[in-house]
């Protein structure tokens, strides 16, 4: 094997976090089908790479063993240089998804992020380098100030989800100042709802999943035991069951509502799931008929339209809105203080 190619193979095995020994490199080369490379040859190659000063690797000596790693913060090795489109993808992931990645993954990818940014800066004349200046995302709803989360708690919970390990939590339920202790929590997944992060988990041996808001966790401790995952559990199925819609019972209702035309305009572009009819009712209003889960989320959505929507059916939901309207009328007919 040519010296250059062999050394590039060896460099590719040095981890960004943690260390690797000469023996482990030898075993991995063998697993790749590379034969005839002795451990002594690998050690000489590593020493030559290290002494050259071109590649920021380091080692720690423990007896006769050498543990190799990249220097903290070292940029990725640009062999088969990163393409601008790849660099753009890394930059967008770093900008738009920082809270979704576990901290260990973010630390691992950080050299790639910085190398990607440097490449786009160096090649700013390329259209792809200016793509981020040309796109923006705007939320439809009013954006609230995100709650503050403890970095250690976040790292611990993310690591527990990643490694499928139990954790112990000290958690403050809403409206309470005294935290409640949960010595045995089985993390199942994380759900991001706008600026809120929910930990979906089970408690002890119970199979029924519950939700913990991450910013209400005071302390989190990673345990050595493997988490217990309910048989057949799926985070996607859990969400689709309506757990984050806050269902009122488990019924599907036939919603009929009249919307002012200007308020309903976007429903033609992004229909409500379960829509059966969306058509003109008269010159000013649009009729919506849909099969939807009876939930608090549905009520919040409808109330957001104010007097631009009139609920027709089901009768029980219409009565709720009539009661709300009467209460609002009494409230606003009182003199302001």
DOVO-503701 format. One record per residue (C-alpha): residue in one letter; x, y, z. Coordinates in steps of 0.2 Angstrom, whole numbers, padded with zeros to 4 digits, always signed. Layout:
<rs>
AXYZ/...
</rs>
This chain:
<rs>
X+0000+0000+0000/X+0007+0017-0004/X+0012+0027+0011/X+0001+0042+0007/X-0015+0032+0005/X-0010+0021+0021/X-0008+0037+0031/X-0024+0045+0025/X-0033+0029+0031/X-0025+0030+0048/X-0030+0048+0050/X-0048+0044+0045/X-0049+0033+0060/X-0043+0045+0073/X-0059+0051+0083/X-0064+0069+0086/X-0069+0065+0103/X-0061+0051+0114/X-0045+0042+0109/X-0039+0027+0099/X-0024+0015+0101/X-0012+0009+0088/X-0019-0009+0091/X-0037-0003+0088/X-0031+0006+0071/X-0023-0011+0066/X-0039-0020+0070/X-0050-0008+0060/X-0038-0008+0045/X-0040-0027+0045/X-0059-0025+0046/X-0058-0014+0030/X-0048-0028+0022/X-0031-0019+0023/X-0018-0032+0026/X+0001-0033+0028/X+0002-0017+0039/X+0010-0020+0056/X+0007-0012+0072/X+0025-0005+0072/X+0022+0002+0054/X+0006+0011+0060/X+0015+0018+0075/X+0029+0025+0064/X+0016+0033+0052/X+0007+0041+0067/X+0024+0048+0073/X+0028+0055+0056/X+0011+0063+0054/X+0012+0071+0071/X+0030+0077+0069/X+0026+0085+0052/X+0015+0098+0060/X+0003+0098+0046/X-0010+0088+0055/X-0016+0093+0073/X-0016+0076+0081/X-0009+0072+0098/X-0006+0057+0109/X-0006+0052+0127/X+0006+0039+0133/X+0001+0026+0146/X+0014+0013+0149/X+0018+0005+0132/X+0001+0011+0124/X-0002+0027+0115/X-0019+0035+0114/X-0021+0046+0099/X-0034+0060+0096/X-0036+0076+0086/X-0032+0092+0095/X-0048+0101+0102/X-0055+0113+0090/X-0045+0106+0075/X-0053+0109+0058/X-0058+0094+0048/X-0046+0086+0036/X-0049+0093+0019/X-0046+0078+0008/X-0058+0078-0006/X-0062+0096-0001/X-0080+0099+0005/X-0091+0105-0009/X-0100+0122-0007/X-0117+0113-0007/X-0111+0102+0007/X-0105+0117+0017/X-0121+0126+0015/X-0130+0111+0022/X-0119+0110+0037/X-0121+0129+0040/X-0140+0128+0039/X-0140+0113+0051/X-0129+0123+0063/X-0140+0138+0062/X-0158+0130+0062/X-0156+0114+0072/X-0144+0118+0086/X-0156+0113+0100/X-0161+0096+0091/X-0143+0089+0091/X-0136+0081+0107/X-0122+0090+0114/X-0110+0076+0110/X-0115+0076+0092/X-0113+0095+0091/X-0096+0094+0098/X-0091+0081+0085/X-0098+0091+0071/X-0091+0108+0077/X-0075+0106+0066/X-0086+0103+0051/X-0097+0118+0055/X-0082+0129+0056/X-0074+0122+0041/X-0090+0124+0031/X-0092+0142+0036/X-0074+0146+0032/X-0077+0138+0014/X-0092+0149+0011/X-0083+0164+0017/X-0068+0160+0006/X-0079+0157-0009/X-0092+0171-0006/X-0093+0175-0025/X-0102+0158-0028/X-0122+0160-0028/X-0123+0145-0016/X-0113+0155-0003/X-0126+0169-0003/X-0141+0157-0001/X-0143+0160+0017/X-0145+0179+0014/X-0160+0175+0002/X-0171+0164+0013/X-0180+0168+0029/X-0194+0158+0039/X-0207+0168+0047/X-0219+0160+0060/X-0237+0163+0058/X-0240+0164+0077/X-0234+0176+0089/X-0217+0171+0095/X-0214+0171+0114/X-0198+0172+0124/X-0191+0155+0126/X-0189+0149+0144/X-0171+0147+0151/X-0165+0129+0152/X-0150+0123+0163/X-0136+0118+0151/X-0131+0103+0162/X-0149+0097+0163/X-0151+0098+0144/X-0135+0089+0141/X-0139+0075+0153/X-0157+0073+0146/X-0151+0073+0128/X-0137+0060+0133/X-0150+0049+0141/X-0161+0049+0126/X-0146+0046+0115/X-0139+0031+0125/X-0156+0025+0131/X-0151+0026+0149/X-0162+0030+0164/X-0161+0046+0173/X-0166+0054+0190/X-0175+0071+0189/X-0179+0084+0201/X-0195+0092+0193/X-0206+0107+0197/X-0224+0104+0191/X-0233+0120+0185/X-0239+0131+0199/X-0228+0123+0212/X-0212+0130+0220/X-0206+0114+0228/X-0198+0101+0216/X-0204+0083+0216/X-0191+0069+0215/X-0191+0056+0202/X-0177+0044+0205/X-0181+0032+0190/X-0186+0039+0174/X-0186+0030+0157/X-0183+0043+0143/X-0192+0039+0127/X-0189+0054+0116/X-0189+0073+0114/X-0203+0084+0106/X-0200+0102+0102/X-0216+0113+0102/X-0211+0130+0096/X-0199+0136+0110/X-0204+0122+0122/X-0195+0105+0124/X-0204+0091+0131/X-0196+0075+0137/X-0208+0060+0134/X-0204+0046+0147/X-0211+0033+0158/X-0209+0032+0177/X-0202+0016+0185/X-0210+0001+0177/X-0226+0010+0172/X-0229+0009+0153/X-0240+0024+0152/X-0229+0039+0144/X-0229+0056+0153/X-0222+0073+0148/X-0209+0083+0157/X-0205+0101+0152/X-0186+0103+0151/X-0186+0120+0158/X-0195+0114+0174/X-0181+0101+0177/X-0170+0108+0191/X-0157+0093+0191/X-0154+0078+0181/X-0143+0063+0184/X-0138+0050+0172/X-0140+0032+0178/X-0130+0016+0173/X-0146+0006+0170/X-0154+0004+0153/X-0170+0013+0151/X-0186+0002+0150/X-0195+0005+0133/X-0214+0000+0132/X-0216-0014+0119/X-0221-0007+0102/X-0219+0011+0108/X-0217+0024+0094/X-0214+0042+0097/X-0223+0047+0081/X-0238+0036+0085/X-0238+0044+0102/X-0239+0061+0094/X-0252+0056+0081/X-0263+0049+0095/X-0266+0067+0099/X-0256+0068+0116/X-0249+0086+0111/X-0266+0092+0105/X-0273+0090+0122/X-0288+0079+0117/X-0305+0081+0125/X-0309+0063+0127/X-0305+0052+0111/X-0318+0057+0099/X-0318+0064+0081/X-0330+0077+0078/X-0338+0084+0062/X-0334+0103+0063/X-0344+0115+0053/X-0339+0133+0054/X-0341+0149+0044/X-0326+0160+0042/X-0324+0178+0035/X-0317+0177+0018/X-0301+0186+0022/X-0298+0176+0038/X-0300+0159+0029/X-0289+0164+0014/X-0274+0153+0019/X-0285+0138+0022/X-0286+0136+0004/X-0267+0135+0003/X-0265+0125+0019/X-0281+0115+0022/X-0285+0109+0040/X-0281+0091+0041/X-0298+0081+0039/X-0306+0094+0028/X-0321+0088+0018/X-0328+0104+0011/X-0321+0122+0010/X-0332+0132-0001/X-0340+0149-0003/X-0356+0151+0008/X-0360+0169+0003/X-0352+0184-0003/X-0342+0187+0013/X-0340+0170+0021/X-0333+0153+0018/X-0340+0136+0025/X-0327+0124+0032/X-0332+0106+0036/X-0319+0094+0043/X-0317+0079+0053/X-0305+0083+0068/X-0300+0077+0085/X-0310+0085+0099/X-0296+0094+0108/X-0291+0110+0117/X-0279+0114+0103/X-0294+0115+0091/X-0302+0127+0103/X-0286+0138+0104/X-0285+0138+0085/X-0303+0143+0083/X-0303+0157+0096/X-0288+0164+0087/X-0300+0170+0074/X-0310+0180+0086/X-0327+0186+0078/X-0320+0181+0061/X-0327+0163+0064/X-0344+0156+0069/X-0345+0138+0075/X-0361+0130+0068/X-0358+0111+0073/X-0356+0101+0084/X-0369+0109+0095/X-0359+0106+0111/X-0344+0116+0104/X-0356+0130+0098/X-0363+0131+0115/X-0345+0133+0122/X-0342+0147+0111/X-0358+0155+0115/X-0354+0155+0133/X-0337+0162+0130/X-0345+0176+0119/X-0357+0180+0133/X-0343+0181+0146/X-0333+0192+0134/X-0347+0203+0131/X-0350+0206+0150/X-0332+0209+0153/X-0330+0222+0140/X-0346+0231+0144/X-0339+0234+0162/X-0331+0251+0164/X-0312+0249+0163/X-0302+0252+0178/
</rs>
